[in-house]
């Protein structure tokens, strides 16, 4: 495992602030979306005079998560990739198959490496400050936004908000994707370092969608993680028997050490996170609806949206920014409807897709870059009746 060198961000000294301080942009939440946005703004020389404040309750000095994604293009954070794979494995109770995914590769970034990289850069950037603590209030007027943290108010014309408040999802299709993973180190060579297990549904589904993925660093070290779609999130200990059984039965390993673990949950939903596009408060990341409703993947969608925001800032059109709405949002609603009402299951849908289609086409569709003809291939690969019923229900729901 690499040595960790944490760059702690420069913090504003509260003693030198009277009651408030003004910035050009406030970013509330310094996670993936907030740090990505600040990092990208600081890459643009035309924006060098813009001041940024990032606010978070956490200093981001722990390896609290990993992000995995597929790509066939150079990526802004390729320099901090923990690992990438040229092959993936899909498995369910009916079949298993290994796929070469060129020109794509499947990539993984560890949270700690991302934090170290972005914070190290931003800590040296001018006009970039950090505040750590609990945010007690966010408000806006016609002219500015105000954030209060640690009893001090900060103002800016625009505030980007990446954390979610309590949301009522009852009128939307909604399910939690929650997961727990262990990075394990085995005594014997166990893993193929070039092969990532993308989805393995060979676990008791119990009326939900459950699958494992395995991301090897080398022959001895891998992240083994279970992901579950359900309406409630269980206690951390719930996942442990499934992890132990999978490692024993499908990885074939009895002796291993748990080096790290991660535990997290993200919402999969078609909820409208940006109902007021004229607001000076712009929701980003998970809070901006950048989690793909039909898969739970978020990393690439967050990068795409932060790229769009930076373009709007550079073009002086930030007031015109609003999240993209396209046919894929409706597709996500159909998928969520179908699995949440038990018309079909995640195992059946993804099983048919990987049995009949190439992973390249599936990736293209999930990236929302497919043609309409490609869309038809994807929708007709699984049995169409569940999706037809879901489509009809969603059409009438929207009226």
BALUM-356530 format. One record per residue (C-alpha): chain; x, y, z; residue number from 1; residue in one letter. Coordinates in steps of 0.5 Angstrom, whole numbers, padded with zeros to 4 digits. Layout:
<nodes>
A:X:Y:Z:NUM:a
...
</nodes>
This chain:
<nodes>
A:0000:0000:0000:1:x
A:0003:0007:-0002:2:x
A:0005:0012:0004:3:x
A:0000:0017:0006:4:x
A:0002:0024:0006:5:x
A:-0004:0029:0008:6:x
A:-0004:0036:0006:7:x
A:-0008:0039:0011:8:x
A:-0012:0045:0008:9:x
A:-0010:0052:0010:10:x
A:-0016:0055:0015:11:x
A:-0018:0062:0015:12:x
A:-0016:0064:0022:13:x
A:-0023:0066:0025:14:x
A:-0020:0072:0030:15:x
A:-0018:0076:0024:16:x
A:-0025:0076:0021:17:x
A:-0030:0081:0024:18:x
A:-0037:0078:0022:19:x
A:-0037:0076:0015:20:x
A:-0032:0075:0009:21:x
A:-0034:0076:0002:22:x
A:-0032:0071:-0004:23:x
A:-0034:0070:-0011:24:x
A:-0036:0062:-0010:25:x
A:-0037:0058:-0004:26:x
A:-0037:0051:-0004:27:x
A:-0041:0048:0001:28:x
A:-0038:0041:0002:29:x
A:-0031:0039:0000:30:x
A:-0032:0032:-0002:31:x
A:-0032:0029:-0009:32:x
A:-0036:0034:-0013:33:x
A:-0034:0040:-0009:34:x
A:-0026:0039:-0009:35:x
A:-0027:0037:-0017:36:x
A:-0030:0044:-0018:37:x
A:-0025:0048:-0014:38:x
A:-0020:0044:-0017:39:x
A:-0022:0045:-0024:40:x
A:-0024:0053:-0023:41:x
A:-0017:0053:-0021:42:x
A:-0014:0050:-0027:43:x
A:-0017:0056:-0031:44:x
A:-0012:0062:-0032:45:x
A:-0018:0067:-0034:46:x
A:-0021:0065:-0027:47:x
A:-0015:0066:-0023:48:x
A:-0018:0072:-0019:49:x
A:-0024:0069:-0017:50:x
A:-0024:0067:-0010:51:x
A:-0027:0061:-0007:52:x
A:-0029:0058:0000:53:x
A:-0030:0051:0001:54:x
A:-0033:0049:0008:55:x
A:-0034:0042:0010:56:x
A:-0034:0039:0017:57:x
A:-0029:0034:0015:58:x
A:-0022:0035:0014:59:x
A:-0021:0029:0009:60:x
A:-0015:0026:0012:61:x
A:-0018:0018:0012:62:x
A:-0019:0013:0006:63:x
A:-0026:0013:0007:64:x
A:-0029:0011:0000:65:x
A:-0027:0009:-0007:66:x
A:-0029:0011:-0014:67:x
A:-0029:0006:-0020:68:x
A:-0031:0008:-0027:69:x
A:-0030:0006:-0034:70:x
A:-0027:0010:-0039:71:x
A:-0024:0010:-0046:72:x
A:-0021:0018:-0046:73:x
A:-0016:0021:-0042:74:x
A:-0018:0024:-0035:75:x
A:-0016:0030:-0031:76:x
A:-0015:0025:-0025:77:x
A:-0011:0019:-0029:78:x
A:-0005:0021:-0025:79:x
A:-0008:0019:-0019:80:x
A:-0011:0012:-0021:81:x
A:-0010:0007:-0016:82:x
A:-0011:0001:-0021:83:x
A:-0014:0000:-0028:84:x
A:-0016:-0006:-0031:85:x
A:-0017:-0009:-0038:86:x
A:-0022:-0014:-0037:87:x
A:-0028:-0015:-0033:88:x
A:-0032:-0021:-0030:89:x
A:-0040:-0021:-0030:90:x
A:-0043:-0027:-0027:91:x
A:-0050:-0029:-0024:92:x
A:-0053:-0035:-0022:93:x
A:-0054:-0037:-0030:94:x
A:-0047:-0036:-0033:95:x
A:-0041:-0032:-0032:96:x
A:-0036:-0029:-0037:97:x
A:-0030:-0025:-0038:98:x
A:-0030:-0019:-0043:99:x
A:-0024:-0015:-0046:100:x
A:-0027:-0008:-0046:101:x
A:-0022:-0004:-0050:102:x
A:-0022:0001:-0052:103:x
A:-0025:0002:-0045:104:x
A:-0021:0001:-0038:105:x
A:-0024:0000:-0032:106:x
A:-0021:0005:-0027:107:x
A:-0021:0006:-0019:108:x
A:-0019:0012:-0015:109:x
A:-0018:0012:-0008:110:x
A:-0021:0017:-0003:111:x
A:-0015:0019:0000:112:x
A:-0011:0019:-0006:113:x
A:-0016:0024:-0009:114:x
A:-0016:0028:-0003:115:x
A:-0009:0029:-0002:116:x
A:-0008:0031:-0010:117:x
A:-0014:0036:-0010:118:x
A:-0012:0039:-0003:119:x
A:-0005:0039:-0004:120:x
A:-0006:0043:-0010:121:x
A:-0011:0048:-0007:122:x
A:-0007:0049:-0001:123:x
A:-0002:0052:-0005:124:x
A:-0007:0056:-0010:125:x
A:-0008:0064:-0008:126:x
A:-0015:0066:-0006:127:x
A:-0017:0059:-0004:128:x
A:-0019:0058:0003:129:x
A:-0022:0053:0008:130:x
A:-0027:0053:0014:131:x
A:-0028:0046:0018:132:x
A:-0034:0046:0022:133:x
A:-0042:0045:0022:134:x
A:-0046:0049:0017:135:x
A:-0052:0052:0021:136:x
A:-0055:0056:0016:137:x
A:-0055:0057:0008:138:x
A:-0060:0063:0005:139:x
A:-0060:0067:-0001:140:x
A:-0063:0074:-0003:141:x
A:-0064:0077:-0010:142:x
A:-0056:0079:-0010:143:x
A:-0052:0074:-0006:144:x
A:-0052:0067:-0002:145:x
A:-0050:0067:0006:146:x
A:-0047:0061:0009:147:x
A:-0046:0061:0017:148:x
A:-0041:0056:0020:149:x
A:-0038:0056:0027:150:x
A:-0042:0063:0028:151:x
A:-0039:0066:0022:152:x
A:-0042:0068:0016:153:x
A:-0039:0068:0009:154:x
A:-0043:0071:0003:155:x
A:-0042:0070:-0005:156:x
A:-0046:0071:-0011:157:x
A:-0046:0064:-0012:158:x
A:-0046:0058:-0007:159:x
A:-0045:0051:-0010:160:x
A:-0048:0046:-0005:161:x
A:-0046:0038:-0005:162:x
A:-0049:0036:0001:163:x
A:-0056:0033:0002:164:x
A:-0062:0036:0007:165:x
A:-0067:0031:0009:166:x
A:-0071:0030:0003:167:x
A:-0078:0027:0002:168:x
A:-0077:0022:-0004:169:x
A:-0084:0019:-0003:170:x
A:-0087:0022:-0010:171:x
A:-0081:0019:-0013:172:x
A:-0078:0013:-0015:173:x
A:-0073:0012:-0010:174:x
A:-0068:0006:-0007:175:x
A:-0062:0006:-0003:176:x
A:-0055:0003:-0006:177:x
A:-0051:0002:0000:178:x
A:-0045:-0002:0000:179:x
A:-0039:-0005:0005:180:x
A:-0032:-0007:0003:181:x
A:-0026:-0010:0005:182:x
A:-0019:-0009:0002:183:x
A:-0016:-0016:0004:184:x
A:-0009:-0018:0003:185:x
A:-0008:-0026:0002:186:x
A:-0002:-0030:0004:187:x
A:-0002:-0034:-0002:188:x
A:-0003:-0031:-0009:189:x
A:-0010:-0031:-0011:190:x
A:-0012:-0025:-0015:191:x
A:-0011:-0024:-0023:192:x
A:-0009:-0017:-0023:193:x
A:-0012:-0015:-0030:194:x
A:-0019:-0018:-0028:195:x
A:-0024:-0014:-0025:196:x
A:-0030:-0017:-0022:197:x
A:-0035:-0012:-0025:198:x
A:-0042:-0015:-0022:199:x
A:-0043:-0022:-0019:200:x
A:-0050:-0023:-0017:201:x
A:-0048:-0030:-0014:202:x
A:-0051:-0028:-0007:203:x
A:-0058:-0029:-0004:204:x
A:-0062:-0024:-0007:205:x
A:-0068:-0024:-0002:206:x
A:-0072:-0020:-0006:207:x
A:-0067:-0014:-0007:208:x
A:-0062:-0013:-0012:209:x
A:-0055:-0015:-0009:210:x
A:-0048:-0016:-0012:211:x
A:-0041:-0017:-0011:212:x
A:-0035:-0013:-0014:213:x
A:-0028:-0015:-0014:214:x
A:-0022:-0010:-0015:215:x
A:-0015:-0013:-0015:216:x
A:-0009:-0009:-0014:217:x
A:-0004:-0015:-0015:218:x
A:-0004:-0022:-0014:219:x
A:-0005:-0021:-0006:220:x
A:-0009:-0015:-0005:221:x
A:-0016:-0013:-0007:222:x
A:-0022:-0009:-0005:223:x
A:-0028:-0014:-0004:224:x
A:-0035:-0011:-0004:225:x
A:-0042:-0012:-0003:226:x
A:-0047:-0007:-0006:227:x
A:-0055:-0008:-0004:228:x
A:-0061:-0004:-0007:229:x
A:-0066:-0003:-0002:230:x
A:-0071:0002:0002:231:x
A:-0067:0001:0008:232:x
A:-0060:0001:0010:233:x
A:-0058:-0004:0015:234:x
A:-0053:-0004:0021:235:x
A:-0045:-0005:0019:236:x
A:-0045:-0012:0022:237:x
A:-0050:-0014:0017:238:x
A:-0046:-0015:0011:239:x
A:-0040:-0019:0014:240:x
A:-0043:-0026:0013:241:x
A:-0044:-0024:0006:242:x
A:-0037:-0022:0005:243:x
A:-0034:-0028:0009:244:x
A:-0038:-0033:0005:245:x
A:-0036:-0030:-0002:246:x
A:-0029:-0029:0000:247:x
A:-0029:-0037:0002:248:x
A:-0034:-0039:-0004:249:x
A:-0032:-0035:-0010:250:x
A:-0025:-0033:-0009:251:x
A:-0023:-0039:-0005:252:x
A:-0019:-0036:0000:253:x
A:-0019:-0038:0008:254:x
A:-0013:-0034:0010:255:x
A:-0013:-0026:0009:256:x
A:-0012:-0020:0013:257:x
A:-0017:-0014:0013:258:x
A:-0013:-0008:0012:259:x
A:-0019:-0003:0011:260:x
A:-0026:-0003:0010:261:x
A:-0031:0002:0007:262:x
A:-0038:0003:0008:263:x
A:-0043:0008:0005:264:x
A:-0050:0009:0002:265:x
A:-0052:0013:-0004:266:x
A:-0059:0015:-0007:267:x
A:-0062:0012:-0013:268:x
A:-0068:0016:-0015:269:x
A:-0071:0020:-0021:270:x
A:-0072:0026:-0016:271:x
A:-0071:0033:-0018:272:x
A:-0066:0036:-0014:273:x
A:-0066:0042:-0018:274:x
A:-0073:0045:-0018:275:x
A:-0071:0052:-0018:276:x
A:-0066:0054:-0024:277:x
A:-0066:0061:-0022:278:x
A:-0063:0060:-0015:279:x
A:-0056:0063:-0013:280:x
A:-0055:0056:-0010:281:x
A:-0053:0051:-0015:282:x
A:-0054:0044:-0012:283:x
A:-0048:0039:-0015:284:x
A:-0046:0032:-0014:285:x
A:-0051:0027:-0011:286:x
A:-0055:0033:-0008:287:x
A:-0055:0035:-0016:288:x
A:-0058:0029:-0018:289:x
A:-0051:0026:-0021:290:x
A:-0052:0019:-0019:291:x
A:-0054:0015:-0025:292:x
A:-0061:0013:-0023:293:x
A:-0061:0006:-0026:294:x
A:-0054:0004:-0024:295:x
A:-0052:0008:-0018:296:x
A:-0045:0010:-0021:297:x
A:-0044:0017:-0020:298:x
A:-0036:0019:-0021:299:x
A:-0036:0020:-0028:300:x
A:-0043:0024:-0028:301:x
A:-0040:0029:-0023:302:x
A:-0034:0030:-0027:303:x
A:-0039:0032:-0033:304:x
A:-0043:0036:-0029:305:x
A:-0037:0040:-0026:306:x
A:-0034:0041:-0033:307:x
A:-0041:0044:-0035:308:x
A:-0041:0049:-0029:309:x
A:-0034:0051:-0030:310:x
A:-0035:0052:-0038:311:x
A:-0041:0056:-0036:312:x
A:-0037:0060:-0031:313:x
A:-0032:0061:-0036:314:x
A:-0037:0064:-0041:315:x
A:-0040:0068:-0036:316:x
A:-0046:0064:-0037:317:x
A:-0047:0062:-0030:318:x
A:-0054:0065:-0029:319:x
A:-0056:0060:-0035:320:x
A:-0054:0054:-0032:321:x
A:-0058:0048:-0030:322:x
A:-0057:0041:-0030:323:x
A:-0058:0037:-0037:324:x
A:-0065:0034:-0038:325:x
A:-0065:0028:-0043:326:x
A:-0068:0022:-0045:327:x
A:-0064:0018:-0040:328:x
A:-0067:0021:-0034:329:x
A:-0074:0018:-0037:330:x
A:-0070:0011:-0038:331:x
A:-0068:0011:-0031:332:x
A:-0075:0012:-0028:333:x
A:-0077:0006:-0032:334:x
A:-0071:0002:-0030:335:x
A:-0073:0004:-0023:336:x
A:-0080:0003:-0023:337:x
A:-0079:-0004:-0026:338:x
A:-0075:-0006:-0021:339:x
A:-0078:-0003:-0015:340:x
A:-0085:-0006:-0016:341:x
A:-0082:-0013:-0018:342:x
A:-0084:-0013:-0025:343:x
A:-0077:-0015:-0026:344:x
A:-0070:-0015:-0022:345:x
A:-0063:-0012:-0022:346:x
A:-0060:-0019:-0023:347:x
A:-0065:-0021:-0029:348:x
A:-0064:-0014:-0033:349:x
A:-0056:-0014:-0032:350:x
A:-0056:-0021:-0034:351:x
A:-0059:-0021:-0040:352:x
A:-0055:-0015:-0042:353:x
A:-0049:-0018:-0041:354:x
A:-0051:-0024:-0044:355:x
A:-0053:-0021:-0051:356:x
A:-0049:-0015:-0051:357:x
A:-0042:-0012:-0051:358:x
A:-0040:-0009:-0045:359:x
A:-0038:-0003:-0050:360:x
A:-0045:-0002:-0052:361:x
A:-0047:-0002:-0045:362:x
A:-0042:0003:-0042:363:x
A:-0044:0007:-0048:364:x
A:-0051:0007:-0046:365:x
A:-0050:0008:-0039:366:x
A:-0045:0014:-0041:367:x
A:-0051:0017:-0044:368:x
A:-0048:0017:-0051:369:x
A:-0051:0012:-0055:370:x
A:-0055:0013:-0061:371:x
A:-0063:0012:-0061:372:x
A:-0062:0005:-0065:373:x
A:-0057:0003:-0059:374:x
A:-0062:0005:-0054:375:x
A:-0067:0000:-0057:376:x
A:-0062:-0006:-0057:377:x
A:-0061:-0005:-0050:378:x
A:-0068:-0004:-0048:379:x
A:-0070:-0011:-0052:380:x
A:-0064:-0015:-0049:381:x
A:-0068:-0016:-0043:382:x
A:-0076:-0019:-0043:383:x
A:-0079:-0012:-0045:384:x
A:-0086:-0013:-0042:385:x
A:-0084:-0011:-0035:386:x
A:-0081:-0005:-0038:387:x
A:-0087:-0004:-0043:388:x
A:-0091:-0004:-0036:389:x
A:-0086:0001:-0033:390:x
A:-0086:0006:-0039:391:x
A:-0094:0006:-0039:392:x
A:-0094:0008:-0031:393:x
A:-0089:0013:-0032:394:x
A:-0092:0016:-0038:395:x
A:-0099:0017:-0034:396:x
A:-0095:0019:-0028:397:x
A:-0092:0025:-0031:398:x
A:-0099:0028:-0034:399:x
</nodes>
